[in-house]
Amino acid sequence: MAKTRALLTETEREQIAGEHGDSRKYQATSRVRRRVEEELTKDIEVLEEHHPELLEEVREVICKDGDLDE
């Protein structure tokens, strides 16, 4: 089975880690920020309405150790 991405592509992970220079880091950050603000918001709305259990699984991963509950 082919490996898929969640939020970041492998290249974006490298870019955000600074492996391809500052310019690429900022470009990747902008792309990911846009996905969070636009696409992730829509995904959460769909999960809230149609599959709240799956949304809870997503929240558990994102808020692991309570770091983002505040």
C-alpha positions in Angstrom: 0.0 0.0 0.0 1.3 3.4 -0.9 2.2 5.8 1.9 -0.1 8.8 2.1 0.3 12.2 3.8 -1.7 13.7 6.6 -1.0 17.4 6.6 2.5 17.7 5.3 4.2 16.1 2.3 7.6 14.6 2.9 9.2 17.5 1.0 7.3 20.0 3.2 8.6 18.3 6.3 12.1 18.7 5.0 11.5 22.3 4.0 9.9 23.3 7.3 12.9 21.6 9.0 15.1 24.1 7.1 16.8 21.5 4.9 16.1 23.5 1.7 16.8 27.1 2.8 14.7 29.8 4.4 12.8 30.7 1.2 11.5 27.1 0.9 10.7 27.0 4.6 8.5 30.1 4.4 6.8 28.8 1.2 6.0 25.5 2.8 4.8 27.1 5.9 2.4 29.3 3.9 1.0 26.3 2.0 0.4 24.3 5.2 -1.1 27.3 7.0 -3.6 27.7 4.1 -4.5 24.0 4.4 -5.1 24.4 8.1 -7.2 27.5 7.7 -9.2 26.3 4.7 -9.3 22.6 4.1 -8.9 21.3 7.7 -11.7 23.5 8.8 -14.0 22.0 6.2 -12.9 18.5 7.2 -13.7 19.1 10.8 -17.1 20.4 10.0 -17.9 17.2 7.9 -16.6 15.0 10.7 -18.6 16.9 13.4 -21.8 16.3 11.4 -21.2 12.8 10.0 -18.6 11.0 12.1 -18.0 12.5 15.5 -16.2 9.4 16.7 -13.6 9.9 14.0 -13.3 13.5 14.9 -12.6 12.6 18.5 -9.8 10.3 17.3 -8.3 13.2 15.4 -8.5 15.5 18.4 -6.8 12.9 20.6 -3.8 12.8 18.2 -3.7 16.6 17.8 -4.1 17.3 21.5 -1.9 14.4 22.7 -0.5 15.1 26.2 -2.8 18.0 26.6 -0.4 20.4 24.9 -3.0 22.1 22.7 -6.0 22.0 25.1 -5.2 25.5 26.4 
